[in-house]
């Protein structure tokens, strides 16, 4: 089984619990206004057999055995059949598998992969359908449907949302986020509010693509702290 891979990060610390190898899939159906990896939008990338990627990952097994492997992107669900094959190999080696996804892809191959992962890092990019479509081209409903699937399977979940000024930094947005995830709290281990950053500007320039949020300032830590406190307060009301 072959797949297209944009990059492999040997040792990462922010894409799931512990020290992890992160595999970035090529291709994504979304066009998020704040995307940090525009190089993964296309279906180019380098083609690999699942066994070849596994061999690369297993070189790091002594370092990641207490962490694991994260399938990221791009959108790994676009290549669900490939990642399902890869998951089979890695899990046979006792490695923990996390899936970093928007949940905006569905189908039998997606269901099969979802059953094999240990946890998901699910991006709830916006909290209204209109904003989601405007700023990503995708669907909030699809994300929530996927969260429902994870909940039904008892998969552990980390929820993530990027906080950008004028887009997701309002208290109303945070309150909506808390309400959206409330029915699924039993499987949610963490909710991360991530500050908007512009480290990706050079990538956009190299690709000749305008960055939609070039004029938006980066999010400061005080904003993240304030909204995180509000989120914790709102989530406690659902318990």
N, C-alpha and C positions, 0 to 999 in steps of 0.2 A: 504494500500500500504506500503510495507516494503522496507527499504534501509539499506545499510551498512555504518556506520559512524565511522571514525577514531578518531575524537575528537571534542569537542565543547569548544570554547573560549568564555567565558561569556561576557567580555567587551574588545573589541579591538578598536584601534584608527588608524590603517593604512590600513584597508581593505575596503575603501569606505568613504563617507562623514559622519562625526559625530561619536558618540560612537555606536559600533555595536557588535552584537553577531555573531560569525563566526562559521559556521558548516563545518567541514572538511570531505569530502566524502572519503570513502575507494575506492581504485583502480584508476589507471591511465594508459593509453595506451602508454604514453611517458616515456623515460628514459633520462631526461635532465642531462647533465654532471654536472651541478651545483645545482641539486635538493636539497632542504633543508628538504624535507619530504619523505625520502625513505620508511618510515613505511606505507605510503599510497599507495605504488605501488600494493600490493596484494589486493585480494578481501576479506580479512578477516575483520577486524573491527567488531564493535558490531551491531547487527541487531535491527532496531527500526521500529515501525509503524510511519507514518508521524504525527499522532495525538500525539504520545508520545514526539516526538521532539518538536512539537509546544508547548506542555505544559511546557517543560523545557525553551524554549525561552521566553514564555510569563511571566515567573517569573521576567524577566529583563525588561519588557515593560516600567516601569516608568523611567528607565535609558536610554533606546535606542529609545524612541518614537520620538526623534528628529534626530536620526541616522538611525538605521535599522538593517537588517540581511544580512549577506553575505554568499552565498554558495561557498565554496572553496574546496580544496582537496590536493592531488589527483585531479581527474577531475570530477566535478559534472555532466557534460553532459553525462557521462557513465551511470548515474542513473537519466536521465532526467525525466522519468515518475514519479519517487518518488519525486523529487524536485518540479515538477509541482504540485503535490498534496499538498506538504508542502507549496508552494507559495500561493495556494488558501486559505489555513487556515490563514497564516500570513497576507496576504493582506486584508482579511476580518476584521482583527484587526487593520488595518490602518498602517501597518509597511512597510517601504521602503525595496525593495529587490534588492540586487546587486549580480551579478554572476561573480566569479573570474575563468577565463577559458583560455585555449589555443585555443579554437575554432576548435579543431581537431576531433570532433565527429559530425556526421550529421544524420538526420533522422526526421521522423514526430514528435517523442517525443521531440526532440531537438527544433524543430520549435515551438511546443506548449509551452514549457518552456520559450523560448526566447520572445514570445509575452507577457508573464506575468511579466517578470522582469522589474525593473525601470531603471537599468543601468548595464553595464558590465565593468569589469576590464579585459582587453584583453592583454594577453602576446604575444608580437611579439618577439619571442626568438632569432631569427636570421633573417638576411635580404637577404639571398640567399637560394634557394632551397637546394643546395648542403650542405651548412653549417647546415641548419635546420635538414636535414636527418642525417648528420654525428653526430651531438651533441645531438639530441633528439629522433631520430627514427621516427619523424613525418613529417609534410608537411607545409611549408610556404603558399602554395596555399590554403590549407584548412583554415588556419587562416585568410587569406585575404578574402576568400569567406564568412566566418562568419562575418567579419567586414562589408562586403557588405550587409549582411542580417540585421545587426544591423542598418546600415545606412538607409536601405529601410524602416525599422520600426520606424525610428526616435528615437531610444534608445540612451541615453547619454552614452558616452564611456570614460574611462580612459585607455590610452595605457601605457604598462609597458615593460621595457627591462632591464635585468640584464647586468651590464657592468663588464666584466671580462678581465683581461690583456691577450692580444694575441688572444682573441676571438671576443669581441665586442667593444673594446676600440679605434678603429681607426676612424679617421675623415670620411673615406670613408663609413664606416658602418652607421654613424650618418646621412650622406647625403642621403644614400639609404633609411634609415628609414623615413626621412622627405618626400621623394618622394613617398614611398609606401603608406603613410597615407594621402597624399595631396588630393586625390579624396573624402575623407571621413571627411574632416576637419569640416564640418558643425555640426557634432554630437560629435566631440572630445573636451572634456572639459579640459583634462590634459594629458600630456605625462611625465611619470616619468622614469628617469634613475636611477636604483637601484644599489648600490655598491655590488659587489660580497663579500660575507662573508663566513666564515668557522665554524660557530657556530654548524653546523650539524655534525661535525666530530664524535662526541660521538655516535650519532645515527647510523652512518655507522659501527663504531666499534662494537656496540652492536648487529647489524644485521649480522656482518661478511661479509660486502660488501665493497670492495675497493672504495674509493672516487676518481673519475677520475681526479679531479682538486686539489688534496691534495698539489701539489707542486706549484700551482699558488698563488701568493700573493694576499691578500685582496686589494680591490680597495680603493684608498684614496679619500678624499673629494675634493681635488684640481682637480683631473681627472673628477669627476662628475660635478663640477662647470664649467670646461672648455668645456666639451662636451654638457652640458645643454645649455650653451650660444650659441654654434654652432648650436644646434638643433633649438633653438628659431629663430636664424638668417635664417636658411634654411626654416623653416616653414613660416616665414614672406614672403618669396618669392612666396609662393603658394597662398597668399591672393590676 
